[in-house]
Amino acid sequence: MNDSESIAEQIGFVDLKKNIMADGAIDRRTKKLLAVASAVAVGCDNCFEAQKEFAKNIGITDEEIQEAIQVGALIRFGSGFKYMRTFD
């Protein structure tokens, strides 16, 4: 491994992320909001903080980020209901 190259770069994650997060059928802005919601849904604090900052850096408003948080929280909350089936 090159000293200046991170593991993420070495395994191709950086390029993969650039390709996935670029404008496509879904615009980059929407993808950033999806990333915020996903970080909340999986409960990754580091991911959330990073995605929130990335979103703010491209001009996404606090209100939009808060709604994305609500969507992610709803998914996280709703996924817990599957455990109710253990009593059927």
Buried (B, 14 or more C-beta within 10 A) or exposed (E): EEEEEEEEEEEEEBEEEEEEBEEEEEEEBEBBBBBBBBBBBEEEEEBBEBBBEBBBEEEBEEEBBEBBBEBBBEBBEEEEEEEEEEEE
